[in-house]
Amino acid sequence: MLTSSEQQLFERLKALQNRLPDYGRSWLGELRETGLKRFVELGIPSRKSEQWKYTNIKPVVEKDYWHRAIAERSVGAGDLAPFELAGLDAIRLVFLNGHFSAELSDTGGETQGLTIEPLSDAFTREEPTLARLGTLSRNANSPFSEINTGLADQGAVILVDDGQAVQRPVNVLFVNAGSPGLFSAHPRLLICVGKNSRLDVIEQYVTLKAAGEPLNNSVTEIFLAEGARCRYSKLLQEAGDTVTIGGTYVRQSGNSDFESHTICLGGGLLRNDLNVMLAEPGASCRLNGIYLASQRQHIDNHTVIEHIAPHCNSREFYKGLINGRAHAVFNGRIHIHPGAQQSNAELSNKNLLLSAMAEIDTKPELEIYADDVKCSHGATVGE
């Protein structure tokens, strides 16, 4: 049973969904319907929910973010120059308020074994890989990821063929650009790295001046085939009024390697979910994160590593600096499934409070159902 505020939100989302093109694909309509249906089932989490205990999401629901934005002014390469990563020679995809900008993007021409295209283009030609959309995010039981599925339209598909080492990183730049008032963007990335292939991805969020009050609600799904390697970086450099809620979901096949770097430097309310599934023997992952919170920022990092198969390794290190009246949250969970023998997992979270009003809530978790494992976890907070 939906509350009145949830019902109002559902009606706004349904109106947005009805305005999206279906590209003549019945399965896309079914996927979107399933997303909003799952949202109704899950509802908006309150602080009574363990996963949202330290983050009050109620203001996000009550504000009328649920509009698609149109840039108030043109955006040129000069506007993006301050956010360029020095010395980075990258393939670049640019999205303005969630919409792909071909003019500002640079795909670098043909790259052997690499396919990159806007999600809307992939819908028109029935890319077979699209069958994977939503298969990872739906396991997270996140109402915001389900909203993203319900509004699936904008984003990109990145595919690497078997046996390919992509030399240049792919920089996906999401820009909040000059739109008045409240608005939301719901971009989605689908990344598939083929057998014994390699890919570096940088997912970057920035805000231009006078960009209104945006809500970014993103989903990234990453599939690594046998022996694949992926280095994934997520960089948030947003303005103080921005709300960013993001879910990154990873499935690793045997002997694959995933390395993640999450860097939170700006924004008002940030919530990052990172879920990694070590699904086959020999898979390994390393999750690194740093968050710098000041003024009244709220930064919430939630990670889950699922050790499903035996002989898998994971390492996780997150560090935070919290100043002013800022509030940071870290929740790291390692789940060793039955049969995941000889798992090796390590988790560490270290924090420094730089003012008397700064706050950190940290909770490392181990849940172990196998007896031949090596696991450790710890958290520190210092002045």
Disulfide bonds with the S-S distance in Angstrom:
none
